[in-house]
Amino acid sequence: MNAGDLMHYAVLLLYLTGSGGHICGMLTRKERPRLLGGVLTGLGFALQAVSLGMMLADGHALASGEFYISLLSWCLLLVLFILWIRLKLSFLALIATPLAMIMLMGSRGATASNVQLPEALSGLFFGLHIGALFCSIGLLAMASAAGLGYLMLERRIKTKEKLKGAWAAMPSLDSLDRANRTSVSVGFPLYTLGLISGFIWAGFTWHRFFSWDPKEIVAVFIWLLFAFLFHQRIALGWRGRKPAKLAIVVFALCLASILIINFLLKTHHSFA
């Protein structure tokens, strides 16, 4: 077992214990377990950043499926910490930390299967295309988590069920709706930037800006739904259930795109 393996398992352990802290804090309604979960998750986040830097220094990261999946999990937590500090919503950690851990576990599974990205993709406008898209997906995950919390809490309030235990520790409906709005407001421009930079790079690499690749088609479809959600939220002032449901749908499509198209279909973006 080399240093990279040890670091990988250390990050997973920190994320696992961090998830436990978040859950305990939510169930007991005590701040100390929640803060401990945040500290442990933060340590894992920092250690994973070092691990990603080591992979980049190795020189083969941009052609490795493991690196991109690991980076996506890291971007998810980056978004979590920004929203946690800005909106004081530690509730989002209940979704983000376990999901980041699962993604990181999946990245090592990709390595075990000798998953490689095409060499043509190893020279992408990394900061614009991959960075912008991954941060936008992280924001979508948080919008989806806030939306899910909103729907579940609203249902219990409407049915006049008592809010006990973890339910009593949930943020208010207004706080959850604000988290959804913030994530969508920032996430859509980032997704647009990532998509446009990808098409520009495709023009340089394959001499076609759009090649009807399955990944490209799905990405445009997701952009249209995301654009509709962004417009309805910002221009028309959508609130509550509708943006919550649509955010969940858009994020689910992003996950399906990554898990099905990248791994199971042969495309320009295939990990298979």
C-alpha positions in Angstrom: 0.0 0.0 0.0 1.6 3.3 -1.1 1.1 6.8 0.2 -1.7 7.5 -2.3 -3.7 4.5 -1.0 -3.2 5.5 2.6 -4.4 9.0 1.9 -7.4 7.7 0.0 -8.5 5.5 2.9 -7.8 8.3 5.5 -10.1 10.6 3.5 -12.8 8.0 3.4 -12.5 7.4 7.1 -12.7 11.2 7.8 -15.8 11.5 5.6 -17.4 8.5 7.3 -16.9 9.8 10.8 -17.8 13.3 9.7 -21.1 11.9 8.4 -21.7 10.2 11.7 -21.1 13.5 13.5 -23.6 15.3 11.3 -26.2 12.6 11.9 -25.7 12.6 15.6 -25.9 16.4 15.8 -29.2 16.3 13.9 -30.7 13.5 16.0 -29.6 14.9 19.4 -30.1 18.6 18.4 -26.7 19.4 19.9 -24.2 21.6 18.3 -21.0 19.8 19.4 -21.5 16.6 17.3 -22.4 18.8 14.4 -19.3 20.9 14.7 -17.2 17.8 15.2 -18.7 16.4 12.0 -17.8 19.6 10.2 -14.2 19.6 11.5 -13.7 16.0 10.4 -15.2 16.6 7.0 -13.0 19.7 6.6 -9.9 17.7 7.5 -10.9 15.1 4.9 -11.6 17.9 2.4 -8.1 19.3 2.9 -6.4 15.9 2.7 -8.3 15.1 -0.5 -7.1 18.5 -2.0 -3.5 17.3 -1.2 -4.3 13.9 -2.8 -5.6 15.7 -6.0 -2.5 17.8 -6.1 -0.3 14.7 -5.9 -2.3 13.1 -8.8 -1.8 16.2 -10.9 1.9 16.2 -10.1 2.1 12.6 -11.3 1.3 13.8 -14.8 -1.4 11.3 -15.7 -4.3 12.7 -13.8 -6.1 14.5 -16.7 -6.3 11.1 -18.6 -7.6 9.2 -15.6 -11.3 8.7 -14.7 -10.4 8.4 -11.0 -9.2 12.0 -10.9 -12.4 13.4 -12.4 -14.7 11.5 -10.1 -12.6 12.4 -7.1 -12.5 16.0 -8.1 -16.3 16.0 -8.5 -16.7 14.8 -4.9 -14.2 17.5 -3.7 -16.2 20.2 -5.6 -19.4 19.0 -3.9 -17.9 19.6 -0.5 -16.4 23.0 -1.6 -19.9 24.1 -2.4 -21.2 22.7 0.9 -18.7 24.7 3.0 -19.4 27.9 1.0 -23.2 27.6 1.6 -22.6 26.5 5.2 -20.7 29.6 5.9 -22.9 31.9 3.9 -26.3 30.5 4.8 -25.6 28.7 8.1 -27.2 25.5 6.8 -25.4 22.6 8.4 -28.3 20.4 7.3 -26.8 20.2 3.8 -23.9 18.3 5.2 -26.2 15.4 5.8 -26.4 14.9 2.1 -23.1 16.3 0.8 -20.7 14.4 3.0 -22.1 10.9 2.5 -22.5 11.6 -1.3 -18.9 12.8 -1.5 -17.7 9.7 0.3 -19.6 7.4 -2.1 -18.2 9.3 -5.2 -14.7 8.9 -3.8 -15.2 5.2 -3.3 -16.5 5.0 -6.8 -13.4 6.7 -8.1 -11.2 3.9 -6.8 -13.5 1.4 -8.4 -13.0 3.1 -11.7 -9.2 2.7 -11.2 -9.6 -1.0 -10.5 -11.4 -1.3 -13.8 -8.7 0.5 -15.7 -11.0 3.3 -16.7 -9.3 5.9 -18.9 -10.5 9.0 -20.5 -9.6 9.5 -24.2 -6.3 11.3 -24.7 -8.0 14.0 -26.7 -9.8 15.1 -23.5 -6.6 15.4 -21.4 -5.9 18.9 -22.6 -9.3 20.4 -21.8 -9.7 24.0 -20.6 -9.6 22.5 -17.2 -10.6 25.5 -15.1 -13.4 26.5 -17.4 -14.9 23.3 -18.6 -14.4 20.7 -15.8 -14.1 23.2 -12.9 -17.2 25.2 -13.9 -19.3 22.1 -14.6 -18.3 20.2 -11.4 -18.9 23.3 -9.2 -22.3 23.7 -10.9 -23.2 20.0 -10.3 -22.2 20.5 -6.7 -24.5 23.5 -6.4 -27.3 21.5 -8.1 -26.7 18.8 -5.4 -27.2 21.4 -2.7 -30.3 22.8 -4.4 -31.6 19.3 -4.7 -30.9 18.6 -1.0 -32.5 21.8 0.1 -35.5 21.1 -2.2 -35.9 17.6 -0.7 -35.7 19.0 2.8 -38.3 21.6 1.9 -40.8 19.1 0.5 -40.4 16.7 3.4 -40.7 19.4 6.0 -43.6 21.2 4.3 -45.5 17.9 4.1 -45.2 17.3 7.9 -46.2 20.9 8.6 -49.3 20.6 6.4 -50.4 17.3 7.9 -49.8 18.9 11.4 -47.4 16.2 12.5 -45.3 17.1 15.5 -41.8 18.1 14.7 -39.7 15.9 17.0 -36.1 14.9 17.1 -34.3 15.5 13.8 -37.4 17.3 12.4 -37.3 19.9 15.1 -33.6 20.6 14.2 -34.5 21.2 10.5 -34.0 24.7 9.1 -37.0 26.8 8.4 -38.8 26.5 5.0 -37.6 30.0 4.1 -34.0 29.0 4.8 -34.3 25.9 2.7 -35.9 27.9 -0.1 -33.1 30.5 0.1 -30.5 27.8 -0.2 -32.2 26.4 -3.3 -32.4 29.9 -4.9 -28.7 30.7 -4.1 -27.5 27.4 -5.6 -29.6 27.8 -8.7 -28.6 31.4 -9.2 -24.9 30.6 -9.1 -25.1 27.1 -10.5 -26.7 27.9 -13.9 -24.2 30.5 -15.0 -21.4 28.1 -14.1 -23.1 25.3 -16.0 -23.4 27.6 -19.0 -19.8 28.6 -18.8 -18.7 24.9 -18.6 -20.9 23.9 -21.5 -19.8 26.7 -23.8 -16.1 26.1 -23.1 -16.6 22.4 -23.8 -18.1 23.2 -27.2 -15.3 25.6 -28.0 -12.7 22.9 -27.1 -14.6 20.3 -29.2 -14.2 22.7 -32.2 -10.5 22.8 -31.7 -10.1 19.1 -31.0 -12.6 17.4 -33.4 -13.2 20.4 -35.7 -16.9 20.3 -34.8 -18.5 22.3 -32.1 -21.4 19.8 -31.8 -21.2 16.2 -33.0 -24.5 14.8 -31.7 -22.6 12.8 -29.1 -25.0 11.3 -26.5 -23.2 13.2 -23.7 -23.6 16.5 -25.6 -27.3 15.9 -26.3 -28.0 15.1 -22.7 -25.9 18.1 -21.5 -27.9 20.4 -23.7 -31.2 18.9 -22.5 -30.1 19.4 -18.9 -29.1 23.0 -19.7 -32.6 23.7 -21.1 -34.2 22.4 -17.9 -31.7 24.3 -15.8 -32.3 27.5 -17.8 -36.1 27.1 -17.2 -35.5 26.6 -13.5 -33.2 29.6 -13.4 -35.6 31.8 -15.3 -38.6 30.9 -13.2 -36.7 31.4 -10.0 -35.1 34.7 -10.9 -37.4 36.4 -13.3 -40.8 35.1 -12.2 -40.0 34.6 -8.5 -40.8 30.9 -8.2 -40.7 29.7 -4.6 -41.4 26.6 -2.7 -42.4 23.3 -4.1 -42.0 23.8 -7.9 -38.3 24.9 -7.9 -37.6 22.2 -5.2 -39.0 19.5 -7.4 -37.3 20.7 -10.6 -33.9 21.0 -8.9 -34.2 17.3 -7.8 -35.1 16.3 -11.4 -32.2 18.3 -12.9 -29.6 16.9 -10.4 -31.0 13.3 -11.0 -30.4 13.7 -14.7 -26.8 14.9 -14.1 -26.1 11.8 -12.0 -27.7 9.6 -14.6 -25.5 11.3 -17.3 -22.4 10.6 -15.3 -23.2 7.0 -14.2 -24.9 5.8 -17.4 -23.4 7.7 -20.3 -19.8 8.0 -19.0 -19.5 4.4 -17.9 -21.9 2.4 -20.1 -21.9 4.1 -23.5 -19.1 4.7 -26.0 -18.9 8.5 -26.5 -16.2 11.2 -26.7 -16.6 11.4 -22.9 -16.7 7.6 -22.2 -14.9 6.2 -19.2 -15.4 2.7 -20.7 
